Amino acid sequence: MNWAVWISFAAISAVNIVTPGPANLNTVRRAMQLGMNQVAPTIFGNALGLALGGAVCAAGITSFVMASGLLWVLFQWVGIAYLAWLGANLLIRNETLSLTSKTDAVVPARALFSEAFLLAATNPKALLFYMALFPQVLDLEQGLAAQAGILILTYCGLSILSLSTYSTLAHIFRKRLMTPTRYDRFRQISGVILIGFAVKLFLNMQ
């Protein structure tokens, strides 16, 4: 893989990553709730979910799943169901807004990590992105495992950078303007948007 190919992949990936989506929204919401210093599990959970998806695509397993209509539809439904469940939870549950950096986290790190990991691992958007670009940039005459590893690390690194930026901006907004009432409104709007993403995925299945 030459530098030009890698730079092209990185540029396209960056555009895809910074576009508002479930992972960005979830990270911003958690940064609003807990503060920037406590969302690292969310950021790295998302990155690991993306890495798993990339490894699956590189291994050719996703191609097999898409070849089987039933398996692919099942995978899509898992992603839709998780987004809808996450959005519904935001609409109906109460969350504590921590406005001081000294306050202990109100959400366990494991819960933050697993929430973000599942959100990334069940999002067909990332898998379809990998599947669309991998065949275009992988050189069959070179070691595929090493090339795929570089591409996956690049994508995950850009995702970590993007989510870190989003969480920093959310933290600044939170410290200056956020109140418990405003956070409740933001949480509810986030829930509606996540359900909207689920509906969009459902409509794309038709």
N, CA and C atoms as a LAMMPS dump frame, in Angstrom:
ITEM: TIMESTEP
0
ITEM: NUMBER OF ATOMS
618
ITEM: BOX BOUNDS ff ff ff
-5.0000000000000000e+02 5.0000000000000000e+02
-5.0000000000000000e+02 5.0000000000000000e+02
-5.0000000000000000e+02 5.0000000000000000e+02
ITEM: ATOMS id mol type element x y z
1 1 1 N 0.837 -1.187 0
2 1 2 C 0 0 0
3 1 3 C 0.885 1.255 0
4 2 1 N 0.656 2.13 -0.969
5 2 2 C 1.477 3.341 -1.025
6 2 3 C 0.825 4.477 -0.235
7 3 1 N 1.586 5.562 -0.041
8 3 2 C 1.127 6.679 0.769
9 3 3 C -0.109 7.351 0.183
10 4 1 N -0.168 7.445 -1.135
11 4 2 C -1.31 8.107 -1.774
12 4 3 C -2.611 7.382 -1.467
13 5 1 N -2.562 6.048 -1.52
14 5 2 C -3.751 5.255 -1.22
15 5 3 C -4.158 5.438 0.239
16 6 1 N -3.156 5.403 1.131
17 6 2 C -3.458 5.548 2.562
18 6 3 C -4.044 6.927 2.858
19 7 1 N -3.478 7.972 2.264
20 7 2 C -3.982 9.324 2.494
21 7 3 C -5.415 9.454 1.98
22 8 1 N -5.703 8.857 0.827
23 8 2 C -7.062 8.895 0.285
24 8 3 C -8.035 8.2 1.225
25 9 1 N -7.631 7.03 1.731
26 9 2 C -8.486 6.296 2.671
27 9 3 C -8.714 7.118 3.932
28 10 1 N -7.652 7.726 4.452
29 10 2 C -7.763 8.517 5.678
30 10 3 C -8.686 9.719 5.474
31 11 1 N -8.574 10.375 4.317
32 11 2 C -9.405 11.548 4.049
33 11 3 C -10.879 11.174 3.956
34 12 1 N -11.164 10.099 3.223
35 12 2 C -12.554 9.655 3.091
36 12 3 C -13.098 9.206 4.443
37 13 1 N -12.266 8.516 5.212
38 13 2 C -12.682 8.047 6.534
39 13 3 C -12.999 9.215 7.456
40 14 1 N -12.16 10.256 7.402
41 14 2 C -12.369 11.415 8.265
42 14 3 C -13.711 12.074 7.998
43 15 1 N -14.051 12.201 6.716
44 15 2 C -15.345 12.802 6.36
45 15 3 C -16.485 11.952 6.903
46 16 1 N -16.366 10.633 6.751
47 16 2 C -17.41 9.73 7.238
48 16 3 C -17.524 9.773 8.754
49 17 1 N -16.393 9.872 9.443
50 17 2 C -16.368 9.81 10.905
51 17 3 C -16.927 11.061 11.553
52 18 1 N -16.567 12.242 11.023
53 18 2 C -17.003 13.487 11.677
54 18 3 C -18.46 13.807 11.391
55 19 1 N -19.038 13.145 10.382
56 19 2 C -20.457 13.352 10.112
57 19 3 C -21.284 12.915 11.314
58 20 1 N -22.21 13.745 11.779
59 20 2 C -23.007 13.378 12.957
60 20 3 C -23.69 12.027 12.787
61 21 1 N -23.555 11.201 13.8
62 21 2 C -24.142 9.874 13.792
63 21 3 C -24.338 9.391 15.217
64 22 1 N -24.786 8.154 15.396
65 22 2 C -25.059 7.634 16.741
66 22 3 C -23.863 7.7 17.687
67 23 1 N -22.667 7.369 17.199
68 23 2 C -21.487 7.37 18.072
69 23 3 C -21.153 8.784 18.538
70 24 1 N -21.183 9.747 17.615
71 24 2 C -20.912 11.135 17.986
72 24 3 C -21.959 11.656 18.975
73 25 1 N -23.208 11.342 18.684
74 25 2 C -24.287 11.805 19.549
75 25 3 C -24.173 11.197 20.943
76 26 1 N -23.883 9.905 21.017
77 26 2 C -23.765 9.235 22.307
78 26 3 C -22.606 9.817 23.122
79 27 1 N -21.482 10.09 22.454
80 27 2 C -20.324 10.651 23.155
81 27 3 C -20.602 12.056 23.659
82 28 1 N -21.24 12.885 22.83
83 28 2 C -21.588 14.239 23.246
84 28 3 C -22.53 14.2 24.445
85 29 1 N -23.514 13.323 24.393
86 29 2 C -24.471 13.211 25.503
87 29 3 C -23.77 12.831 26.796
88 30 1 N -22.87 11.841 26.722
89 30 2 C -22.169 11.408 27.931
90 30 3 C -21.209 12.494 28.434
91 31 1 N -20.594 13.238 27.522
92 31 2 C -19.718 14.33 27.938
93 31 3 C -20.519 15.434 28.608
94 32 1 N -21.733 15.678 28.096
95 32 2 C -22.611 16.656 28.731
96 32 3 C -22.982 16.203 30.137
97 33 1 N -23.248 14.928 30.279
98 33 2 C -23.698 14.396 31.564
99 33 3 C -22.568 14.296 32.589
100 34 1 N -21.412 13.747 32.155
101 34 2 C -20.357 13.374 33.093
102 34 3 C -19.124 14.267 33.053
103 35 1 N -18.935 14.99 31.966
104 35 2 C -17.708 15.754 31.801
105 35 3 C -16.712 15.009 30.925
106 36 1 N -15.813 15.757 30.318
107 36 2 C -14.87 15.201 29.339
108 36 3 C -13.976 14.117 29.937
109 37 1 N -13.568 14.276 31.186
110 37 2 C -12.589 13.37 31.779
111 37 3 C -13.129 11.973 32.038
112 38 1 N -14.454 11.802 31.989
113 38 2 C -15.031 10.508 32.334
114 38 3 C -15.627 9.765 31.14
115 39 1 N -15.419 10.265 29.926
116 39 2 C -15.991 9.59 28.762
117 39 3 C -14.96 8.768 27.988
118 40 1 N -13.766 8.596 28.533
119 40 2 C -12.764 7.767 27.848
120 40 3 C -13.285 6.36 27.551
121 41 1 N -14.005 5.697 28.493
122 41 2 C -14.54 4.366 28.166
123 41 3 C -15.489 4.395 26.974
124 42 1 N -16.255 5.476 26.838
125 42 2 C -17.154 5.608 25.684
126 42 3 C -16.361 5.702 24.386
127 43 1 N -15.318 6.513 24.392
128 43 2 C -14.513 6.725 23.184
129 43 3 C -13.801 5.436 22.775
130 44 1 N -13.191 4.75 23.737
131 44 2 C -12.439 3.552 23.395
132 44 3 C -13.352 2.342 23.168
133 45 1 N -14.533 2.344 23.788
134 45 2 C -15.504 1.292 23.48
135 45 3 C -15.959 1.379 22.043
136 46 1 N -16.19 2.608 21.575
137 46 2 C -16.568 2.805 20.171
138 46 3 C -15.442 2.358 19.237
139 47 1 N -14.201 2.713 19.591
140 47 2 C -13.062 2.347 18.745
141 47 3 C -12.91 0.829 18.655
142 48 1 N -13.108 0.133 19.77
143 48 2 C -12.983 -1.328 19.742
144 48 3 C -14.097 -1.954 18.915
145 49 1 N -15.3 -1.39 19.008
146 49 2 C -16.398 -1.886 18.18
147 49 3 C -16.111 -1.704 16.7
148 50 1 N -15.536 -0.559 16.341
149 50 2 C -15.155 -0.312 14.946
150 50 3 C -14.043 -1.258 14.504
151 51 1 N -13.087 -1.514 15.409
152 51 2 C -11.99 -2.42 15.078
153 51 3 C -12.509 -3.829 14.829
154 52 1 N -13.456 -4.26 15.653
155 52 2 C -14.052 -5.59 15.46
156 52 3 C -14.751 -5.671 14.112
157 53 1 N -15.511 -4.632 13.771
158 53 2 C -16.195 -4.611 12.484
159 53 3 C -15.22 -4.654 11.326
160 54 1 N -14.114 -3.918 11.443
161 54 2 C -13.105 -3.933 10.39
162 54 3 C -12.449 -5.284 10.253
163 55 1 N -12.173 -5.932 11.376
164 55 2 C -11.551 -7.255 11.328
165 55 3 C -12.484 -8.272 10.695
166 56 1 N -13.769 -8.17 11.017
167 56 2 C -14.767 -9.08 10.437
168 56 3 C -14.823 -8.902 8.925
169 57 1 N -14.845 -7.639 8.483
170 57 2 C -14.891 -7.372 7.046
171 57 3 C -13.629 -7.879 6.353
172 58 1 N -12.485 -7.607 6.974
173 58 2 C -11.228 -8.027 6.372
174 58 3 C -11.14 -9.537 6.258
175 59 1 N -11.728 -10.232 7.186
176 59 2 C -11.69 -11.693 7.16
177 59 3 C -12.69 -12.287 6.173
178 60 1 N -13.524 -11.444 5.619
179 60 2 C -14.484 -11.926 4.623
180 60 3 C -15.759 -12.472 5.204
181 61 1 N -15.912 -12.379 6.54
182 61 2 C -17.106 -12.942 7.158
183 61 3 C -18.336 -12.149 6.766
184 62 1 N -18.202 -10.823 6.701
185 62 2 C -19.353 -10.001 6.353
186 62 3 C -19.843 -10.289 4.942
187 63 1 N -18.911 -10.594 4.035
188 63 2 C -19.319 -10.944 2.672
189 63 3 C -20.213 -12.172 2.69
190 64 1 N -19.872 -13.122 3.573
191 64 2 C -20.695 -14.329 3.697
192 64 3 C -22.065 -13.98 4.252
193 65 1 N -22.09 -13.086 5.257
194 65 2 C -23.354 -12.7 5.871
195 65 3 C -24.251 -12.02 4.85
196 66 1 N -23.666 -11.127 4.029
197 66 2 C -24.474 -10.438 3.027
198 66 3 C -24.934 -11.382 1.928
199 67 1 N -24.151 -12.435 1.682
200 67 2 C -24.554 -13.417 0.678
201 67 3 C -25.785 -14.184 1.148
202 68 1 N -25.946 -14.28 2.454
203 68 2 C -27.127 -14.922 3.024
204 68 3 C -28.104 -13.837 3.413
205 69 1 N -29.179 -13.697 2.656
206 69 2 C -30.137 -12.635 2.913
207 69 3 C -30.691 -12.652 4.323
208 70 1 N -30.968 -13.836 4.852
209 70 2 C -31.545 -13.948 6.186
210 70 3 C -30.589 -13.437 7.253
211 71 1 N -29.3 -13.809 7.157
212 71 2 C -28.319 -13.388 8.152
213 71 3 C -28.107 -11.878 8.109
214 72 1 N -28.061 -11.33 6.89
215 72 2 C -27.848 -9.885 6.784
216 72 3 C -29.034 -9.117 7.34
217 73 1 N -30.253 -9.563 7.039
218 73 2 C -31.445 -8.909 7.578
219 73 3 C -31.451 -9.003 9.1
220 74 1 N -31.047 -10.149 9.636
221 74 2 C -30.984 -10.318 11.092
222 74 3 C -29.99 -9.336 11.697
223 75 1 N -28.834 -9.182 11.066
224 75 2 C -27.834 -8.244 11.571
225 75 3 C -28.372 -6.824 11.548
226 76 1 N -29.054 -6.458 10.472
227 76 2 C -29.623 -5.117 10.384
228 76 3 C -30.645 -4.875 11.49
229 77 1 N -31.467 -5.894 11.762
230 77 2 C -32.483 -5.748 12.8
231 77 3 C -31.861 -5.587 14.179
232 78 1 N -30.73 -6.255 14.411
233 78 2 C -30.031 -6.09 15.691
234 78 3 C -29.601 -4.636 15.874
235 79 1 N -29.019 -4.053 14.823
236 79 2 C -28.598 -2.662 14.891
237 79 3 C -29.773 -1.721 15.096
238 80 1 N -30.865 -1.945 14.37
239 80 2 C -32.052 -1.101 14.498
240 80 3 C -32.636 -1.202 15.908
241 81 1 N -32.723 -2.44 16.409
242 81 2 C -33.307 -2.653 17.736
243 81 3 C -32.481 -1.984 18.825
244 82 1 N -31.154 -2.054 18.712
245 82 2 C -30.318 -1.452 19.751
246 82 3 C -30.433 0.062 19.727
247 83 1 N -30.424 0.666 18.541
248 83 2 C -30.581 2.118 18.449
249 83 3 C -31.933 2.561 19.018
250 84 1 N -32.99 1.832 18.663
251 84 2 C -34.32 2.184 19.15
252 84 3 C -34.404 2.024 20.669
253 85 1 N -33.799 0.959 21.191
254 85 2 C -33.802 0.721 22.646
255 85 3 C -33.039 1.82 23.374
256 86 1 N -31.887 2.198 22.829
257 86 2 C -31.081 3.244 23.452
258 86 3 C -31.839 4.568 23.44
259 87 1 N -32.475 4.888 22.302
260 87 2 C -33.239 6.126 22.205
261 87 3 C -34.428 6.149 23.146
262 88 1 N -35.151 5.03 23.231
263 88 2 C -36.308 4.961 24.126
264 88 3 C -35.888 5.127 25.584
265 89 1 N -34.746 4.533 25.934
266 89 2 C -34.241 4.679 27.301
267 89 3 C -33.961 6.137 27.65
268 90 1 N -33.422 6.877 26.677
269 90 2 C -33.125 8.282 26.925
270 90 3 C -34.398 9.094 27.154
271 91 1 N -35.478 8.664 26.531
272 91 2 C -36.732 9.397 26.663
273 91 3 C -37.419 9.139 28.004
274 92 1 N -37.242 7.943 28.554
275 92 2 C -38.042 7.573 29.721
276 92 3 C -37.268 7.544 31.043
277 93 1 N -35.93 7.501 30.991
278 93 2 C -35.193 7.361 32.249
279 93 3 C -34.651 8.707 32.714
280 94 1 N -34.395 8.766 34.009
281 94 2 C -33.779 9.964 34.601
282 94 3 C -32.289 9.74 34.765
283 95 1 N -31.487 10.766 34.494
284 95 2 C -30.041 10.683 34.65
285 95 3 C -29.563 11.868 35.475
286 96 1 N -28.529 11.613 36.272
287 96 2 C -27.964 12.669 37.105
288 96 3 C -26.915 13.445 36.318
289 97 1 N -27.02 14.752 36.336
290 97 2 C -26.043 15.598 35.65
291 97 3 C -24.963 16.014 36.641
292 98 1 N -23.718 15.582 36.38
293 98 2 C -22.595 15.947 37.231
294 98 3 C -21.946 17.203 36.668
295 99 1 N -21.958 18.284 37.448
296 99 2 C -21.426 19.56 36.972
297 99 3 C -20.099 19.939 37.609
298 100 1 N -19.518 19.062 38.405
299 100 2 C -18.211 19.315 39
300 100 3 C -17.273 18.183 38.669
301 101 1 N -16.005 18.509 38.387
302 101 2 C -15.034 17.495 37.992
303 101 3 C -14.691 16.562 39.134
304 102 1 N -15 16.97 40.396
305 102 2 C -14.635 16.148 41.541
306 102 3 C -15.693 15.114 41.873
307 103 1 N -16.851 15.217 41.263
308 103 2 C -17.918 14.274 41.539
309 103 3 C -17.612 12.92 40.928
310 104 1 N -17.863 11.855 41.692
311 104 2 C -17.639 10.518 41.17
312 104 3 C -18.564 10.25 40.003
313 105 1 N -18.123 9.411 39.089
314 105 2 C -18.936 9.074 37.915
315 105 3 C -20.249 8.445 38.355
316 106 1 N -21.342 8.894 37.744
317 106 2 C -22.639 8.321 38.085
318 106 3 C -22.95 7.134 37.198
319 107 1 N -22.113 6.882 36.215
320 107 2 C -22.284 5.733 35.321
321 107 3 C -20.986 4.92 35.356
322 108 1 N -21.057 3.621 35.653
323 108 2 C -19.835 2.808 35.709
324 108 3 C -19.101 2.795 34.37
325 109 1 N -17.776 2.735 34.442
326 109 2 C -16.972 2.723 33.216
327 109 3 C -17.34 1.542 32.33
328 110 1 N -17.62 0.395 32.952
329 110 2 C -17.985 -0.782 32.154
330 110 3 C -19.261 -0.531 31.364
331 111 1 N -20.235 0.143 31.976
332 111 2 C -21.49 0.433 31.284
333 111 3 C -21.262 1.391 30.12
334 112 1 N -20.423 2.399 30.321
335 112 2 C -20.104 3.334 29.241
336 112 3 C -19.415 2.617 28.091
337 113 1 N -18.465 1.736 28.434
338 113 2 C -17.709 1.009 27.414
339 113 3 C -18.612 0.084 26.607
340 114 1 N -19.417 -0.718 27.307
341 114 2 C -20.263 -1.686 26.602
342 114 3 C -21.33 -0.991 25.761
343 115 1 N -21.871 0.124 26.265
344 115 2 C -22.86 0.891 25.509
345 115 3 C -22.284 1.346 24.172
346 116 1 N -21.08 1.948 24.211
347 116 2 C -20.447 2.453 22.988
348 116 3 C -19.995 1.318 22.083
349 117 1 N -19.482 0.237 22.679
350 117 2 C -19.022 -0.908 21.888
351 117 3 C -20.172 -1.515 21.091
352 118 1 N -21.295 -1.748 21.754
353 118 2 C -22.454 -2.332 21.066
354 118 3 C -23 -1.391 20.007
355 119 1 N -22.974 -0.094 20.305
356 119 2 C -23.474 0.885 19.334
357 119 3 C -22.643 0.849 18.059
358 120 1 N -21.32 0.726 18.207
359 120 2 C -20.44 0.68 17.034
360 120 3 C -20.503 -0.673 16.334
361 121 1 N -20.515 -1.75 17.12
362 121 2 C -20.46 -3.095 16.537
363 121 3 C -21.738 -3.484 15.818
364 122 1 N -22.875 -2.87 16.193
365 122 2 C -24.148 -3.228 15.566
366 122 3 C -24.605 -2.204 14.537
367 123 1 N -23.748 -1.244 14.222
368 123 2 C -24.118 -0.204 13.254
369 123 3 C -23.69 -0.624 11.849
370 124 1 N -24.631 -0.974 10.973
371 124 2 C -24.275 -1.422 9.626
372 124 3 C -23.51 -0.372 8.824
373 125 1 N -23.649 0.909 9.189
374 125 2 C -22.983 1.976 8.45
375 125 3 C -21.472 1.752 8.4
376 126 1 N -20.871 1.39 9.542
377 126 2 C -19.431 1.191 9.585
378 126 3 C -19.019 -0.015 8.748
379 127 1 N -19.79 -1.097 8.858
380 127 2 C -19.451 -2.297 8.078
381 127 3 C -19.564 -2.033 6.58
382 128 1 N -20.617 -1.339 6.188
383 128 2 C -20.786 -1.038 4.768
384 128 3 C -19.665 -0.126 4.268
385 129 1 N -19.204 0.789 5.139
386 129 2 C -18.106 1.66 4.756
387 129 3 C -16.839 0.841 4.53
388 130 1 N -16.539 -0.047 5.468
389 130 2 C -15.375 -0.924 5.304
390 130 3 C -15.493 -1.728 4.015
391 131 1 N -16.652 -2.303 3.787
392 131 2 C -16.839 -3.177 2.63
393 131 3 C -16.739 -2.41 1.32
394 132 1 N -17.14 -1.137 1.348
395 132 2 C -17.074 -0.336 0.127
396 132 3 C -15.643 0.057 -0.212
397 133 1 N -14.831 0.326 0.815
398 133 2 C -13.49 0.851 0.556
399 133 3 C -12.4 -0.223 0.534
400 134 1 N -12.523 -1.253 1.345
401 134 2 C -11.464 -2.253 1.403
402 134 3 C -11.108 -2.821 0.029
403 135 1 N -12.102 -3.213 -0.775
404 135 2 C -11.744 -3.762 -2.094
405 135 3 C -11.037 -2.748 -2.995
406 136 1 N -11.255 -1.449 -2.73
407 136 2 C -10.667 -0.413 -3.562
408 136 3 C -9.21 -0.119 -3.198
409 137 1 N -8.838 -0.348 -1.949
410 137 2 C -7.51 0.081 -1.482
411 137 3 C -6.576 -1.074 -1.136
412 138 1 N -7.107 -2.276 -0.939
413 138 2 C -6.243 -3.404 -0.605
414 138 3 C -5.546 -3.929 -1.852
415 139 1 N -4.263 -4.151 -1.742
416 139 2 C -3.449 -4.68 -2.84
417 139 3 C -3.318 -6.19 -2.654
418 140 1 N -3.911 -6.956 -3.572
419 140 2 C -3.919 -8.412 -3.446
420 140 3 C -2.53 -9.025 -3.573
421 141 1 N -1.583 -8.264 -4.108
422 141 2 C -0.23 -8.789 -4.278
423 141 3 C 0.628 -8.597 -3.031
424 142 1 N 0.073 -7.933 -2.024
425 142 2 C 0.79 -7.729 -0.768
426 142 3 C 0.017 -8.394 0.363
427 143 1 N 0.628 -8.453 1.533
428 143 2 C -0.023 -9.088 2.676
429 143 3 C -1.301 -8.371 3.065
430 144 1 N -2.431 -9.055 2.945
431 144 2 C -3.715 -8.424 3.218
432 144 3 C -3.899 -8.119 4.701
433 145 1 N -3.397 -9.009 5.566
434 145 2 C -3.578 -8.812 7.008
435 145 3 C -2.904 -7.515 7.471
436 146 1 N -1.682 -7.296 7.007
437 146 2 C -0.953 -6.085 7.414
438 146 3 C -1.643 -4.834 6.875
439 147 1 N -2.096 -4.889 5.617
440 147 2 C -2.778 -3.736 5.033
441 147 3 C -4.082 -3.436 5.77
442 148 1 N -4.851 -4.486 6.019
443 148 2 C -6.121 -4.303 6.722
444 148 3 C -5.882 -3.745 8.116
445 149 1 N -4.834 -4.219 8.775
446 149 2 C -4.516 -3.716 10.11
447 149 3 C -4.217 -2.234 10.101
448 150 1 N -3.459 -1.784 9.106
449 150 2 C -3.136 -0.353 8.988
450 150 3 C -4.404 0.466 8.762
451 151 1 N -5.269 -0.02 7.888
452 151 2 C -6.499 0.715 7.586
453 151 3 C -7.421 0.776 8.796
454 152 1 N -7.548 -0.337 9.503
455 152 2 C -8.421 -0.371 10.681
456 152 3 C -7.888 0.552 11.769
457 153 1 N -6.575 0.496 12.011
458 153 2 C -5.97 1.376 13.013
459 153 3 C -6.142 2.85 12.632
460 154 1 N -6.035 3.134 11.34
461 154 2 C -6.233 4.502 10.874
462 154 3 C -7.651 4.967 11.15
463 155 1 N -8.613 4.127 10.796
464 155 2 C -10.021 4.479 10.984
465 155 3 C -10.341 4.667 12.466
466 156 1 N -9.871 3.752 13.293
467 156 2 C -10.141 3.836 14.731
468 156 3 C -9.429 5.038 15.356
469 157 1 N -8.199 5.313 14.899
470 157 2 C -7.477 6.477 15.418
471 157 3 C -8.187 7.773 15.087
472 158 1 N -8.688 7.878 13.863
473 158 2 C -9.444 9.071 13.474
474 158 3 C -10.74 9.185 14.281
475 159 1 N -11.357 8.047 14.552
476 159 2 C -12.575 8.047 15.352
477 159 3 C -12.292 8.539 16.77
478 160 1 N -11.194 8.073 17.365
479 160 2 C -10.827 8.523 18.71
480 160 3 C -10.578 10.032 18.712
481 161 1 N -9.881 10.521 17.695
482 161 2 C -9.606 11.959 17.587
483 161 3 C -10.898 12.755 17.443
484 162 1 N -11.805 12.259 16.597
485 162 2 C -13.069 12.95 16.369
486 162 3 C -13.917 12.985 17.64
487 163 1 N -14.054 11.835 18.3
488 163 2 C -14.886 11.775 19.499
489 163 3 C -14.267 12.583 20.643
490 164 1 N -12.946 12.61 20.701
491 164 2 C -12.277 13.425 21.724
492 164 3 C -12.575 14.9 21.506
493 165 1 N -12.58 15.315 20.239
494 165 2 C -12.901 16.707 19.916
495 165 3 C -14.349 17.031 20.263
496 166 1 N -15.253 16.12 19.882
497 166 2 C -16.662 16.314 20.21
498 166 3 C -16.863 16.419 21.717
499 167 1 N -16.216 15.537 22.474
500 167 2 C -16.398 15.542 23.926
501 167 3 C -15.799 16.799 24.553
502 168 1 N -14.676 17.296 23.999
503 168 2 C -14.085 18.533 24.511
504 168 3 C -15.024 19.711 24.304
505 169 1 N -15.596 19.813 23.111
506 169 2 C -16.539 20.901 22.825
507 169 3 C -17.781 20.793 23.711
508 170 1 N -18.257 19.554 23.9
509 170 2 C -19.425 19.353 24.761
510 170 3 C -19.103 19.735 26.202
511 171 1 N -17.895 19.426 26.644
512 171 2 C -17.472 19.754 28.006
513 171 3 C -17.434 21.265 28.213
514 172 1 N -16.913 21.99 27.222
515 172 2 C -16.855 23.454 27.312
516 172 3 C -18.267 24.035 27.39
517 173 1 N -19.144 23.549 26.54
518 173 2 C -20.532 24.011 26.549
519 173 3 C -21.192 23.686 27.884
520 174 1 N -20.913 22.501 28.392
521 174 2 C -21.508 22.028 29.639
522 174 3 C -21.119 22.915 30.816
523 175 1 N -19.86 23.269 30.905
524 175 2 C -19.381 24.042 32.045
525 175 3 C -19.925 25.474 32.022
526 176 1 N -20.168 25.99 30.826
527 176 2 C -20.569 27.394 30.717
528 176 3 C -22.083 27.577 30.686
529 177 1 N -22.794 26.641 30.062
530 177 2 C -24.21 26.868 29.803
531 177 3 C -25.148 25.784 30.322
532 178 1 N -24.61 24.602 30.647
533 178 2 C -25.485 23.48 30.943
534 178 3 C -26.086 23.573 32.347
535 179 1 N -27.37 23.211 32.433
536 179 2 C -28.075 23.085 33.704
537 179 3 C -28.809 21.75 33.678
538 180 1 N -29.238 21.232 34.838
539 180 2 C -29.981 19.97 34.838
540 180 3 C -31.192 19.98 33.911
541 181 1 N -31.915 21.106 33.876
542 181 2 C -33.094 21.185 33.006
543 181 3 C -32.7 21.127 31.537
544 182 1 N -31.661 21.86 31.168
545 182 2 C -31.202 21.84 29.777
546 182 3 C -30.671 20.473 29.39
547 183 1 N -30.003 19.82 30.346
548 183 2 C -29.507 18.475 30.037
549 183 3 C -30.666 17.516 29.803
550 184 1 N -31.732 17.631 30.588
551 184 2 C -32.894 16.769 30.379
552 184 3 C -33.457 16.967 28.977
553 185 1 N -33.517 18.212 28.537
554 185 2 C -34.025 18.478 27.186
555 185 3 C -33.076 17.894 26.14
556 186 1 N -31.78 18.074 26.361
557 186 2 C -30.801 17.526 25.42
558 186 3 C -30.89 16.003 25.378
559 187 1 N -31.041 15.372 26.548
560 187 2 C -31.159 13.915 26.606
561 187 3 C -32.379 13.439 25.831
562 188 1 N -33.5 14.137 26.007
563 188 2 C -34.723 13.736 25.309
564 188 3 C -34.593 13.925 23.793
565 189 1 N -33.982 15.032 23.391
566 189 2 C -33.75 15.254 21.959
567 189 3 C -32.821 14.188 21.4
568 190 1 N -31.799 13.815 22.172
569 190 2 C -30.886 12.755 21.749
570 190 3 C -31.639 11.446 21.546
571 191 1 N -32.568 11.157 22.451
572 191 2 C -33.363 9.943 22.311
573 191 3 C -34.174 9.938 21.03
574 192 1 N -34.786 11.077 20.736
575 192 2 C -35.583 11.184 19.502
576 192 3 C -34.698 10.992 18.273
577 193 1 N -33.496 11.6 18.295
578 193 2 C -32.591 11.484 17.15
579 193 3 C -32.132 10.042 16.965
580 194 1 N -31.821 9.342 18.063
581 194 2 C -31.398 7.945 17.948
582 194 3 C -32.522 7.087 17.386
583 195 1 N -33.731 7.332 17.832
584 195 2 C -34.867 6.604 17.262
585 195 3 C -35.007 6.945 15.778
586 196 1 N -34.715 8.209 15.431
587 196 2 C -34.733 8.603 14.018
588 196 3 C -33.715 7.836 13.195
589 197 1 N -32.509 7.627 13.766
590 197 2 C -31.506 6.819 13.073
591 197 3 C -32.026 5.395 12.866
592 198 1 N -32.684 4.855 13.876
593 198 2 C -33.237 3.495 13.766
594 198 3 C -34.285 3.428 12.662
595 199 1 N -35.142 4.448 12.603
596 199 2 C -36.174 4.495 11.558
597 199 3 C -35.527 4.602 10.179
598 200 1 N -34.47 5.409 10.08
599 200 2 C -33.779 5.561 8.8
600 200 3 C -33.19 4.228 8.332
601 201 1 N -32.566 3.491 9.254
602 201 2 C -32.032 2.177 8.904
603 201 3 C -33.146 1.238 8.467
604 202 1 N -34.281 1.305 9.155
605 202 2 C -35.422 0.459 8.804
606 202 3 C -35.915 0.786 7.39
607 203 1 N -36.022 2.068 7.086
608 203 2 C -36.499 2.466 5.753
609 203 3 C -35.517 2.06 4.665
610 204 1 N -34.209 2.072 4.998
611 204 2 C -33.211 1.66 4.015
612 204 3 C -33.289 0.166 3.716
613 205 1 N -33.897 -0.59 4.625
614 205 2 C -34.052 -2.027 4.4
615 205 3 C -35.133 -2.333 3.377
616 206 1 N -36.051 -1.383 3.214
617 206 2 C -37.207 -1.654 2.357
618 206 3 C -36.832 -1.65 0.875
